[in-house]
Amino acid sequence: MTTGLAHAELIAVLSAVTGDEPRVMTVRSGNALPSGPFELEHRSLQAGLREWVRDQTGHPVGYLEQLYTFADRDRTRENAEVRTISISYLGLVREQAAPGARSPGWHGWYEYFPWEDHRRGRPDVLSCIVEGLQGWVAAEPARREHRQRRVDFTFGLEGAAWNEDLTLQRYELMYEAGLVTEAGSPAHDGQGREMFADHRRILATGIARLRAKIKYRPVVFELMPESFTLLQLQRTVEALAGLTLHKPNFRRLIDQQELIEETGETTSETGGRPAKLFRYRYAVLEERALAGSKLPLSRN
């Protein structure tokens, strides 16, 4: 739908976890998120988005929630005279092949945000990022103290804890400091893969939303197969959070929430002794409708 010099589009952050890696559906060979115009014949925003995702990627969409509306000026480098308003959605699916016509494909979150994966410890790339940020801090003496506090808080420095939910704030701070290619910085190792226009910012928004949401709603089960082991469930939560969790605490929290039940079957795919298979208790949706279910992160 186009009104004057404004153009409204729908855009999807469609996420899955495959092989212990969080992934996002992309088009343009990994350079953009699926999107398309909202048209009058669409019954609703969600219906329009589902139609565009199906047309562009051939992938069905299950869980879907509205994410954010992006309407800043000069969001794209194409046709600056037209203002593009993007209504974004977060979708959760199980990965399938995408046979659509716009070169769709799945790519890992951490291709775009390598500094966000702390499962194997603090990433080496953070040292380069912090060095660049310190140069940005020093560049304006009058605001040096304020800028330093922002850097310390956002990146977990000087006694501040790393907060996995601040994915968007970290990217935006790097953008403000001119450390990402979207802000005009030369490409270099560790900077993460560039995306079209502000699609990487939109992806960061989706990651931050999902990381926060898995702590108070059982949305992680939208990404799980019908039956799974406790280890598979833990690895999925770790992949999304970019953190390693304390195994006994995680399992105790799962037991307390009564989110899952045994299927009565086992699997030997883990390589050791057979592991019990579990499934999500769908009845919990009704039982916890008011109180809410959660998967709190318990770090090592």
Backbone bond lengths (Angstrom), bond angles and torsions (degrees), N, CA, C in turn:
res aa  C-N    CA-C-N  psi(-1)  N-CA   C-N-CA  omega(-1)  CA-C   N-CA-C  phi
1 M - - - 1.459 - - 1.513 108.05 -
2 T 1.304 118.34 126.47 1.448 122.37 -178.53 1.520 109.19 -118.99
3 T 1.336 119.30 128.93 1.445 124.42 178.19 1.508 108.04 -126.65
4 G 1.347 117.63 111.68 1.450 119.66 -176.93 1.509 110.11 59.89
5 L 1.346 115.41 -121.52 1.447 121.58 -179.65 1.520 111.40 -104.89
6 A 1.330 117.98 20.93 1.462 122.02 178.10 1.521 109.41 -112.15
7 H 1.299 116.00 142.88 1.461 122.07 -177.61 1.520 108.04 -134.08
8 A 1.334 117.51 123.65 1.462 122.02 -179.19 1.518 110.26 -100.65
9 E 1.321 116.69 134.75 1.458 121.23 178.03 1.520 109.76 -135.43
10 L 1.317 115.49 160.53 1.458 123.56 174.37 1.518 107.61 -108.61
11 I 1.331 116.62 139.99 1.459 120.60 -176.29 1.521 109.15 -139.39
12 A 1.332 116.65 140.42 1.467 121.25 -172.66 1.513 112.16 -117.29
13 V 1.334 115.76 131.76 1.466 122.47 166.01 1.522 105.25 -101.85
14 L 1.324 116.01 93.26 1.464 122.65 -173.75 1.526 108.01 -99.42
15 S 1.334 117.36 109.58 1.463 121.68 -171.41 1.518 112.60 -112.88
16 A 1.336 114.68 149.64 1.458 123.58 175.72 1.524 107.59 -144.41
17 V 1.323 116.65 165.00 1.467 121.47 171.63 1.518 107.19 -123.86
18 T 1.333 115.85 119.07 1.462 122.00 -176.02 1.522 108.56 -132.14
19 G 1.339 116.30 125.32 1.458 119.22 179.80 1.515 113.02 59.53
20 D 1.326 117.29 40.45 1.466 123.78 -179.84 1.523 112.86 65.56
21 E 1.325 118.18 20.09 1.459 120.85 178.71 1.527 109.99 -125.52
22 P 1.336 118.18 128.75 1.463 120.47 175.21 1.520 109.43 -75.46
23 R 1.324 116.62 135.79 1.458 120.74 -173.83 1.525 110.23 -135.35
24 V 1.323 115.13 159.19 1.458 120.88 -178.52 1.524 108.87 -130.81
25 M 1.324 116.07 140.66 1.446 121.35 176.13 1.530 109.18 -75.79
26 T 1.321 115.99 131.13 1.460 121.37 -179.19 1.525 110.76 -129.25
27 V 1.323 115.07 166.34 1.465 122.26 169.58 1.529 107.12 -126.80
28 R 1.325 116.25 -178.96 1.464 121.58 -177.66 1.534 111.34 54.52
29 S 1.327 115.91 42.43 1.475 122.05 177.10 1.526 112.62 57.26
30 G 1.327 115.64 39.98 1.460 120.40 175.41 1.504 114.92 93.51
31 N 1.320 118.36 1.00 1.460 120.92 -173.92 1.526 114.83 -97.20
32 A 1.329 118.07 -5.13 1.466 119.69 -177.25 1.522 110.05 -152.01
33 L 1.323 115.59 162.18 1.457 122.88 174.40 1.525 109.36 -93.24
34 P 1.334 118.07 150.77 1.467 119.67 178.61 1.526 110.62 -60.45
35 S 1.324 116.94 133.78 1.463 120.64 -179.16 1.519 109.33 -155.10
36 G 1.316 115.12 164.62 1.454 121.08 177.48 1.507 110.19 -173.54
37 P 1.325 118.68 163.57 1.460 121.26 -176.62 1.523 112.40 -71.12
38 F 1.326 115.36 147.00 1.460 120.64 171.04 1.519 107.38 -84.72
39 E 1.323 115.72 122.22 1.464 120.55 -173.93 1.526 110.60 -115.05
40 L 1.322 115.32 157.93 1.463 121.08 -174.09 1.523 112.47 -60.09
41 E 1.335 117.32 -31.53 1.458 118.75 -177.95 1.528 113.68 -75.72
42 H 1.325 117.31 -10.44 1.467 119.70 176.66 1.530 109.40 -70.22
43 R 1.320 115.99 129.81 1.463 120.92 -178.23 1.518 111.73 -64.64
44 S 1.337 117.82 -36.12 1.464 122.55 -179.99 1.515 108.03 -154.37
45 L 1.318 116.65 170.87 1.457 120.96 176.91 1.525 110.40 -59.97
46 Q 1.336 116.54 -46.38 1.461 119.77 -179.29 1.523 111.50 -63.14
47 A 1.326 116.65 -41.30 1.465 119.75 179.64 1.521 110.07 -62.71
48 G 1.328 116.47 -40.75 1.459 119.91 177.96 1.503 112.12 -63.76
49 L 1.330 116.32 -42.58 1.461 119.65 179.64 1.518 111.37 -64.39
50 R 1.324 117.59 -45.44 1.460 120.59 179.15 1.525 111.02 -58.25
51 E 1.331 116.04 -39.52 1.460 119.93 -179.81 1.525 111.08 -65.38
52 W 1.337 117.09 -42.80 1.458 120.11 -179.14 1.523 111.71 -67.74
53 V 1.329 116.80 -42.01 1.463 119.58 178.65 1.522 110.21 -62.33
54 R 1.329 116.64 -42.76 1.468 120.22 179.29 1.527 110.88 -63.22
55 D 1.334 116.99 -42.31 1.461 120.33 -178.90 1.526 111.78 -67.89
56 Q 1.335 117.37 -40.87 1.458 121.11 -174.11 1.520 113.29 -82.17
57 T 1.333 116.84 -32.56 1.458 119.73 -172.83 1.519 113.95 -120.70
58 G 1.333 117.58 -17.75 1.454 119.74 -176.10 1.512 113.37 71.33
59 H 1.349 117.32 12.57 1.461 121.42 -175.27 1.526 110.33 -103.95
60 P 1.338 118.09 131.10 1.462 119.47 176.47 1.528 110.55 -70.56
61 V 1.330 116.55 152.78 1.455 122.44 179.85 1.517 108.65 -116.15
62 G 1.325 116.49 128.24 1.457 121.48 177.80 1.515 110.48 -98.28
63 Y 1.339 116.17 -103.95 1.468 121.77 180.00 1.519 110.13 -62.27
64 L 1.340 116.53 135.61 1.464 120.63 -177.75 1.517 108.89 -149.18
65 E 1.323 117.30 134.29 1.458 121.41 174.04 1.521 109.08 -143.13
66 Q 1.338 115.47 148.87 1.459 119.36 179.72 1.512 109.72 -69.32
67 L 1.320 115.98 139.10 1.460 121.83 -173.91 1.520 111.35 -102.97
68 Y 1.328 117.04 -64.39 1.456 120.82 -174.72 1.526 107.65 -168.82
69 T 1.333 115.51 157.44 1.462 120.75 174.60 1.520 108.98 -108.34
70 F 1.317 116.32 121.50 1.466 122.42 -178.67 1.523 108.35 -102.22
71 A 1.331 116.95 119.78 1.462 120.17 -174.38 1.522 112.88 -139.13
72 D 1.338 118.34 17.18 1.459 120.71 179.22 1.530 110.23 -62.20
73 R 1.311 116.41 151.73 1.463 120.58 175.39 1.528 110.26 -69.18
74 D 1.306 115.92 155.69 1.466 122.12 174.90 1.523 112.31 56.07
75 R 1.348 116.42 39.21 1.453 120.21 -179.89 1.522 111.48 -73.81
76 T 1.319 117.36 -27.22 1.454 120.96 -178.22 1.512 110.22 -118.09
77 R 1.322 115.09 161.28 1.463 120.39 177.36 1.522 111.18 -94.96
78 E 1.318 115.62 -0.88 1.454 120.97 -178.45 1.525 109.70 -105.36
79 N 1.325 117.34 128.68 1.454 122.66 175.51 1.525 111.46 51.19
80 A 1.328 116.57 69.58 1.452 122.27 -176.26 1.525 112.61 -63.29
81 E 1.343 118.59 -14.58 1.455 121.11 -179.40 1.524 112.01 -76.26
82 V 1.310 117.08 -17.24 1.472 121.41 179.49 1.520 108.92 -104.39
83 R 1.312 116.71 125.22 1.467 121.59 179.00 1.526 109.20 -87.96
84 T 1.301 116.34 123.92 1.463 121.58 -178.67 1.522 110.01 -100.07
85 I 1.323 116.45 125.18 1.457 122.97 176.21 1.527 107.18 -107.39
86 S 1.334 116.49 119.12 1.466 121.18 -176.63 1.523 110.14 -109.05
87 I 1.327 115.71 122.09 1.464 121.99 175.01 1.519 106.22 -98.54
88 S 1.327 116.74 110.08 1.460 120.69 -171.91 1.523 111.57 -98.72
89 Y 1.333 114.35 152.41 1.461 122.36 178.46 1.523 109.55 -132.66
90 L 1.317 115.36 147.11 1.458 122.75 172.87 1.516 108.52 -102.54
91 G 1.324 116.72 124.09 1.454 121.75 178.08 1.516 110.86 -120.68
92 L 1.318 117.66 143.07 1.460 123.21 179.55 1.520 108.85 -119.88
93 V 1.337 116.20 126.56 1.459 121.20 -175.82 1.526 109.63 -142.76
94 R 1.318 115.75 174.39 1.462 121.98 167.95 1.518 107.20 -103.02
95 E 1.290 115.48 129.22 1.461 120.72 -170.54 1.523 112.73 -58.77
96 Q 1.335 114.51 134.02 1.456 123.09 172.30 1.523 108.00 -133.65
97 A 1.313 116.20 163.05 1.459 119.64 174.25 1.519 109.17 -61.70
98 A 1.332 116.04 144.78 1.457 120.92 -177.20 1.527 109.64 -115.05
99 P 1.323 118.57 105.10 1.462 121.45 -175.14 1.525 114.31 -92.51
100 G 1.335 119.20 17.04 1.455 121.84 -174.95 1.520 113.23 -66.11
101 A 1.341 114.67 177.18 1.459 120.33 -170.90 1.528 114.43 -92.78
102 R 1.338 119.61 -5.98 1.464 120.62 -174.32 1.529 111.77 -106.84
103 S 1.324 116.32 38.86 1.474 121.90 -179.11 1.529 111.32 52.79
104 P 1.354 117.01 52.24 1.463 118.85 -179.71 1.521 110.88 -72.62
105 G 1.297 115.44 155.69 1.458 120.03 177.45 1.512 110.41 -175.83
106 W 1.331 114.92 159.31 1.454 121.13 179.64 1.530 109.66 -93.92
107 H 1.329 115.62 136.93 1.457 121.47 176.86 1.525 109.16 -134.31
108 G 1.352 116.33 148.14 1.452 121.21 -179.10 1.525 112.47 -70.16
109 W 1.324 116.11 142.19 1.462 120.81 175.31 1.527 111.04 -51.09
110 Y 1.338 114.59 -42.84 1.457 118.66 -169.13 1.527 112.96 -81.20
111 E 1.332 117.68 -1.42 1.461 119.63 165.04 1.530 109.62 -65.66
112 Y 1.323 115.69 -35.67 1.455 121.89 -176.56 1.531 112.13 -92.21
113 F 1.333 116.78 -25.95 1.467 121.85 -177.94 1.531 109.84 -135.56
114 P 1.331 118.56 69.01 1.472 120.21 -175.80 1.519 113.67 -63.41
115 W 1.312 118.77 -21.88 1.464 122.10 -179.73 1.530 112.43 -78.47
116 E 1.340 117.85 -5.79 1.461 120.91 -175.87 1.528 113.78 -92.24
117 D 1.325 118.83 -7.32 1.470 121.59 -176.40 1.524 109.53 -100.88
118 H 1.340 116.22 105.71 1.463 121.96 -177.44 1.526 111.90 -109.94
119 R 1.319 117.44 18.88 1.465 119.48 -177.44 1.513 112.38 -67.10
120 R 1.320 117.95 -24.42 1.471 121.37 178.68 1.529 110.56 -112.03
121 G 1.319 115.83 25.97 1.455 120.92 -178.38 1.521 111.28 101.79
122 R 1.301 115.62 178.47 1.467 121.19 -178.37 1.530 108.86 -66.50
123 P 1.347 118.22 123.75 1.473 120.78 -176.85 1.526 111.75 -62.48
124 D 1.324 116.29 141.28 1.466 121.08 179.22 1.522 111.58 -60.08
125 V 1.327 116.83 -32.27 1.463 120.51 -176.60 1.522 111.86 -61.39
126 L 1.315 118.31 -22.38 1.460 120.10 -179.41 1.522 111.79 -63.62
127 S 1.312 117.47 -29.66 1.467 119.93 178.46 1.526 110.69 -61.70
128 C 1.331 117.07 -42.67 1.467 121.28 178.59 1.528 110.68 -67.46
129 I 1.334 115.95 -39.84 1.459 119.64 179.97 1.528 110.27 -64.28
130 V 1.330 116.64 -46.26 1.468 120.48 -179.16 1.527 110.30 -63.22
131 E 1.320 116.57 -38.76 1.464 119.90 177.30 1.528 110.71 -60.14
132 G 1.337 116.24 -44.06 1.455 119.85 178.00 1.515 112.11 -64.79
133 L 1.326 116.48 -39.16 1.457 120.65 178.83 1.527 111.81 -66.61
134 Q 1.323 117.24 -35.31 1.462 120.05 178.26 1.526 110.63 -65.65
135 G 1.332 116.95 -34.71 1.458 119.78 174.52 1.515 111.19 -64.28
136 W 1.339 116.08 -39.33 1.462 121.33 177.22 1.529 110.75 -65.45
137 V 1.328 117.37 -40.08 1.465 121.80 177.79 1.526 110.66 -60.34
138 A 1.335 115.98 -45.89 1.465 120.94 -175.73 1.521 112.98 -72.95
139 A 1.335 116.78 -17.39 1.468 120.05 -174.56 1.519 113.34 -70.91
140 E 1.318 117.83 -17.25 1.465 120.73 -179.30 1.531 108.81 -134.09
141 P 1.335 117.87 87.02 1.476 122.10 -174.89 1.527 113.55 -54.73
142 A 1.323 118.22 -35.61 1.460 120.47 -176.80 1.527 112.36 -65.33
143 R 1.315 116.64 -24.66 1.476 120.58 -179.04 1.520 111.55 -115.86
144 R 1.287 116.08 16.12 1.468 120.63 -173.19 1.533 112.08 -59.50
145 E 1.320 117.08 -46.85 1.470 119.67 -177.26 1.524 111.16 -63.23
146 H 1.330 116.35 -43.77 1.470 120.05 179.47 1.522 111.09 -63.52
147 R 1.320 116.60 -45.09 1.460 119.92 179.82 1.525 111.11 -63.32
148 Q 1.336 116.71 -39.96 1.467 119.59 -179.18 1.522 110.83 -63.90
149 R 1.330 117.09 -40.21 1.466 119.77 178.27 1.524 110.91 -62.67
150 R 1.328 117.39 -39.60 1.463 121.12 178.42 1.521 110.80 -63.12
151 V 1.311 116.75 -45.05 1.463 120.78 -179.98 1.523 110.52 -63.07
152 D 1.328 117.08 -47.17 1.467 121.05 -177.96 1.520 111.14 -61.41
153 F 1.318 117.10 -45.95 1.461 120.89 -178.03 1.523 111.62 -67.17
154 T 1.335 116.43 -45.28 1.458 120.76 -173.59 1.519 112.55 -71.50
155 F 1.333 117.36 -34.65 1.462 121.20 -176.33 1.527 113.38 -107.37
156 G 1.323 117.91 10.67 1.465 120.89 174.49 1.513 113.76 66.24
157 L 1.331 117.16 49.45 1.455 122.24 -178.58 1.533 110.74 -112.11
158 E 1.318 115.54 162.14 1.474 122.22 174.40 1.522 112.18 51.94
159 G 1.320 115.68 49.81 1.457 120.65 176.41 1.518 114.97 89.58
160 A 1.310 117.80 -12.48 1.471 120.05 176.89 1.526 109.22 -77.98
161 A 1.328 116.47 141.81 1.468 120.90 -179.89 1.518 110.35 -81.76
162 W 1.327 115.72 146.40 1.468 120.48 173.70 1.516 108.33 -66.67
163 N 1.321 117.31 124.70 1.462 122.78 178.93 1.516 108.30 -110.71
164 E 1.326 116.38 110.33 1.466 120.55 -175.53 1.525 112.19 -64.34
165 D 1.346 117.68 -21.04 1.460 120.18 -178.07 1.532 113.19 -73.79
166 L 1.327 118.45 -10.29 1.472 121.55 -173.88 1.526 112.56 -91.66
167 T 1.314 117.06 29.08 1.468 120.82 -179.26 1.525 111.83 -54.78
168 L 1.315 116.53 -47.87 1.466 120.22 -178.26 1.523 110.98 -65.94
169 Q 1.330 117.58 -43.75 1.465 120.12 -179.26 1.517 111.57 -62.05
170 R 1.349 117.22 -36.65 1.462 119.20 179.17 1.526 110.53 -66.97
171 Y 1.327 116.67 -44.63 1.462 118.58 179.46 1.528 110.76 -63.38
172 E 1.317 117.64 -43.23 1.460 120.51 -178.10 1.526 111.85 -66.38
173 L 1.332 116.72 -34.63 1.460 119.44 176.40 1.519 110.56 -67.58
174 M 1.334 116.91 -41.24 1.463 120.14 175.90 1.523 111.15 -63.26
175 Y 1.326 116.67 -37.65 1.469 120.51 177.43 1.526 109.85 -64.14
176 E 1.326 116.72 -46.95 1.460 121.16 179.83 1.521 111.36 -59.52
177 A 1.346 115.82 -35.90 1.462 120.55 -179.67 1.520 112.33 -82.80
178 G 1.338 117.56 -1.97 1.459 121.33 178.53 1.510 113.89 73.32
179 L 1.349 116.84 33.55 1.463 120.73 -175.20 1.520 113.51 -103.06
180 V 1.325 118.40 3.72 1.459 120.98 178.38 1.525 108.66 -123.56
181 T 1.317 116.15 154.49 1.466 120.21 -175.12 1.519 111.86 -63.00
182 E 1.329 117.90 -31.97 1.463 119.76 178.95 1.529 111.50 -61.36
183 A 1.340 117.01 -23.74 1.468 121.47 178.50 1.517 112.11 -94.65
184 G 1.340 116.95 6.24 1.454 120.84 177.78 1.506 115.07 99.79
185 S 1.325 117.65 4.34 1.458 120.70 179.28 1.529 110.69 -74.29
186 P 1.332 118.98 141.64 1.469 120.33 173.67 1.526 110.07 -60.74
187 A 1.316 117.06 144.33 1.461 121.20 179.72 1.526 110.24 -67.53
188 H 1.335 116.55 139.48 1.458 121.06 175.00 1.521 108.86 -154.01
189 D 1.331 116.16 163.66 1.456 121.54 -177.32 1.526 110.53 -59.90
190 G 1.334 114.91 139.99 1.456 120.12 176.00 1.504 114.23 88.22
191 Q 1.322 117.55 -8.50 1.452 121.24 -178.40 1.529 111.73 -76.64
192 G 1.309 116.67 -18.92 1.452 120.64 -176.47 1.508 111.10 89.55
193 R 1.320 115.36 156.29 1.462 121.04 -176.49 1.522 111.37 -73.76
194 E 1.307 116.36 132.70 1.466 122.54 178.81 1.527 109.96 -73.28
195 M 1.339 115.97 151.51 1.460 121.47 173.96 1.518 109.44 -127.72
196 F 1.323 115.29 163.60 1.460 122.16 179.45 1.529 110.54 -61.00
197 A 1.339 115.45 137.83 1.471 122.23 174.59 1.523 110.33 49.08
198 D 1.337 117.88 -125.93 1.470 120.51 179.77 1.527 111.96 -107.60
199 H 1.338 116.59 28.61 1.459 119.15 -178.18 1.524 112.00 -65.71
200 R 1.330 118.14 -28.85 1.470 118.19 177.48 1.529 109.97 -70.51
201 R 1.311 117.49 -34.06 1.465 120.35 174.79 1.531 110.26 -64.65
202 I 1.324 116.89 -40.39 1.464 120.69 178.44 1.528 110.22 -65.32
203 L 1.335 116.80 -41.19 1.457 119.93 176.42 1.525 110.87 -62.48
204 A 1.328 117.95 -41.64 1.469 121.21 177.35 1.520 110.90 -60.52
205 T 1.334 116.95 -37.22 1.458 121.03 177.94 1.525 110.50 -63.64
206 G 1.336 116.23 -42.24 1.462 120.12 178.67 1.511 112.42 -65.82
207 I 1.327 117.64 -41.45 1.463 121.41 178.57 1.522 110.25 -62.25
208 A 1.335 116.47 -46.15 1.461 120.19 179.91 1.518 111.29 -61.15
209 R 1.343 117.02 -42.39 1.465 120.21 179.29 1.522 111.04 -62.09
210 L 1.328 116.98 -45.19 1.453 119.85 -176.86 1.517 111.48 -69.12
211 R 1.336 117.37 -40.12 1.462 120.32 177.95 1.528 111.39 -60.10
212 A 1.310 116.33 -39.54 1.461 119.35 178.53 1.528 111.23 -72.89
213 K 1.315 116.83 -38.55 1.462 120.44 -171.81 1.523 112.74 -71.69
214 I 1.340 118.07 -31.41 1.466 118.51 -178.41 1.520 111.73 -66.62
215 K 1.327 117.96 -10.21 1.454 120.80 179.39 1.522 112.71 -84.10
216 Y 1.336 117.50 -18.46 1.466 117.96 -178.04 1.526 114.18 -133.65
217 R 1.338 117.93 -4.20 1.460 120.78 174.20 1.522 109.32 -135.83
218 P 1.343 118.21 143.50 1.475 120.84 -175.46 1.523 113.53 -80.14
219 V 1.330 117.34 43.15 1.465 120.35 -177.31 1.524 112.06 -69.27
220 V 1.341 117.33 -18.58 1.461 119.43 179.97 1.527 111.47 -57.76
221 F 1.340 117.35 -27.45 1.465 119.96 -177.67 1.524 112.02 -71.52
222 E 1.326 117.33 -14.47 1.469 119.90 172.41 1.523 110.94 -67.27
223 L 1.319 116.52 -19.52 1.461 122.18 -177.24 1.524 112.62 -99.81
224 M 1.323 117.06 -6.95 1.459 121.38 -175.38 1.529 111.13 -94.33
225 P 1.344 117.11 152.60 1.469 119.75 171.24 1.520 110.40 -67.56
226 E 1.307 116.74 173.67 1.460 120.58 -177.51 1.528 111.72 -59.96
227 S 1.330 117.51 -36.91 1.459 121.20 175.31 1.517 108.56 -129.90
228 F 1.331 115.72 148.67 1.457 120.57 -172.89 1.522 109.23 -159.33
229 T 1.312 115.93 162.35 1.457 120.91 174.97 1.529 109.11 -91.81
230 L 1.316 116.26 164.47 1.463 120.22 176.46 1.525 111.03 -63.47
231 L 1.333 116.01 -34.28 1.462 119.13 178.53 1.534 110.56 -65.83
232 Q 1.336 116.63 -41.44 1.464 119.35 177.51 1.524 111.18 -61.27
233 L 1.321 116.46 -40.79 1.460 120.16 178.95 1.528 110.82 -63.94
234 Q 1.329 116.51 -44.73 1.461 119.86 179.55 1.527 111.01 -63.08
235 R 1.333 116.54 -43.36 1.466 120.38 -179.10 1.535 110.98 -63.53
236 T 1.324 117.54 -33.60 1.457 120.68 178.35 1.521 110.80 -67.95
237 V 1.333 116.61 -45.28 1.470 120.02 177.90 1.527 110.04 -62.95
238 E 1.327 117.56 -41.70 1.462 121.23 178.18 1.527 111.51 -61.74
239 A 1.332 116.08 -40.88 1.468 119.96 179.84 1.519 110.78 -61.52
240 L 1.330 117.02 -43.16 1.455 121.04 -179.44 1.519 111.84 -67.57
241 A 1.340 115.77 -42.38 1.464 120.31 -176.65 1.522 112.57 -79.47
242 G 1.348 116.87 -21.16 1.458 119.94 -175.16 1.506 111.81 71.01
243 L 1.335 117.13 27.03 1.464 122.68 -177.40 1.521 110.12 -134.78
244 T 1.335 116.35 158.67 1.457 121.99 172.17 1.516 108.27 -97.92
245 L 1.328 116.82 131.08 1.455 121.96 -175.85 1.517 111.51 -102.50
246 H 1.317 115.24 156.47 1.463 122.02 178.08 1.523 108.27 -79.10
247 K 1.335 116.13 114.44 1.467 121.36 -170.77 1.525 113.47 -57.16
248 P 1.347 120.70 -52.73 1.472 119.06 -178.67 1.529 112.70 -61.06
249 N 1.340 117.05 -40.90 1.461 119.56 179.78 1.528 111.22 -65.21
250 F 1.321 116.46 -41.23 1.458 120.40 179.80 1.525 110.17 -60.52
251 R 1.319 116.80 -46.20 1.464 119.68 -177.56 1.530 111.36 -69.00
252 R 1.326 116.52 -33.52 1.464 118.56 177.35 1.531 110.28 -66.12
253 L 1.322 116.82 -40.02 1.460 120.47 178.89 1.531 111.46 -66.09
254 I 1.313 116.21 -38.20 1.471 119.91 177.23 1.527 109.92 -62.97
255 D 1.335 116.68 -43.30 1.460 120.52 178.60 1.523 111.17 -62.17
256 Q 1.325 116.36 -42.14 1.462 120.17 -178.18 1.522 111.95 -64.00
257 Q 1.322 116.94 -35.16 1.458 121.08 -177.79 1.529 113.05 -79.69
258 E 1.336 116.69 -17.28 1.463 121.87 179.90 1.532 111.19 54.26
259 L 1.325 114.92 43.07 1.463 120.63 -177.67 1.522 112.93 -83.12
260 I 1.335 117.38 -23.32 1.459 120.60 -172.87 1.522 110.41 -130.31
261 E 1.325 114.83 164.99 1.458 120.99 177.32 1.520 108.61 -142.35
262 E 1.332 116.81 154.47 1.463 121.14 179.42 1.527 110.06 -70.90
263 T 1.325 115.20 144.91 1.469 119.99 176.46 1.521 111.34 -89.09
264 G 1.346 116.55 -14.58 1.454 120.29 -174.43 1.510 113.10 89.57
265 E 1.339 117.36 0.16 1.451 122.49 -179.23 1.525 110.22 -115.25
266 T 1.322 115.59 165.60 1.463 121.54 178.20 1.526 109.46 -132.63
267 T 1.315 115.03 167.40 1.462 121.02 175.98 1.517 108.79 -135.50
268 S 1.302 116.35 146.72 1.460 121.81 177.09 1.522 111.30 -106.78
269 E 1.329 117.54 10.75 1.461 121.55 -176.76 1.521 112.90 -68.04
270 T 1.335 117.69 -15.37 1.461 120.54 -179.00 1.520 112.18 -73.45
271 G 1.326 117.78 -13.79 1.461 120.56 177.76 1.503 113.75 93.72
272 G 1.319 118.27 -16.26 1.454 121.95 177.49 1.513 109.85 -106.79
273 R 1.323 115.13 -145.26 1.461 118.13 177.10 1.525 109.17 -70.48
274 P 1.334 117.46 154.93 1.470 119.96 -176.89 1.524 112.36 -54.01
275 A 1.326 115.75 137.31 1.463 121.95 -179.07 1.523 109.36 -106.30
276 K 1.314 116.20 141.91 1.464 120.89 178.83 1.524 110.53 -66.06
277 L 1.323 114.99 144.44 1.451 121.45 174.81 1.525 109.83 -100.63
278 F 1.310 115.95 141.87 1.460 122.70 -178.85 1.528 109.16 -125.03
279 R 1.319 114.87 165.50 1.463 121.22 172.77 1.529 108.18 -139.12
280 Y 1.311 115.40 159.03 1.455 121.04 179.18 1.521 109.72 -73.94
281 R 1.322 116.49 137.49 1.463 121.63 177.22 1.529 108.61 -84.69
282 Y 1.320 116.99 97.53 1.462 119.82 -176.86 1.525 112.01 -64.00
283 A 1.337 116.57 -23.29 1.464 119.12 177.67 1.519 111.47 -63.22
284 V 1.331 116.93 -19.65 1.464 120.10 -178.67 1.516 110.91 -65.80
285 L 1.339 117.66 -23.18 1.458 120.00 178.31 1.528 110.83 -60.59
286 E 1.332 116.88 -39.18 1.454 120.57 178.38 1.521 110.77 -78.22
287 E 1.336 116.53 -41.46 1.454 120.62 -176.62 1.516 112.34 -64.94
288 R 1.342 116.74 -32.90 1.466 121.05 -175.96 1.525 112.68 -109.13
289 A 1.314 117.95 20.07 1.464 120.19 -174.82 1.525 112.12 -58.18
290 L 1.313 116.21 -34.79 1.460 120.02 -179.00 1.518 111.92 -94.35
291 A 1.331 116.18 -44.71 1.465 119.54 -175.00 1.521 112.41 -76.44
292 G 1.325 117.15 -32.66 1.470 120.77 -178.60 1.505 111.64 86.85
293 S 1.319 116.66 144.25 1.461 123.73 174.38 1.512 108.52 -104.90
294 K 1.296 116.67 151.82 1.454 118.43 -177.05 1.517 111.88 -146.10
295 L 1.312 114.06 157.54 1.450 122.16 174.49 1.537 107.33 -126.55
296 P 1.348 118.01 75.29 1.457 119.22 -177.10 1.521 110.91 -60.91
297 L 1.294 116.61 142.40 1.471 122.03 178.61 1.513 108.82 -83.50
298 S 1.317 116.05 125.42 1.451 122.36 176.72 1.515 107.95 -116.46
299 R 1.320 116.98 104.96 1.443 121.13 -173.15 1.519 111.65 -77.80
300 N 1.336 114.33 158.75 1.455 119.50 171.06 1.519 108.81 -66.28
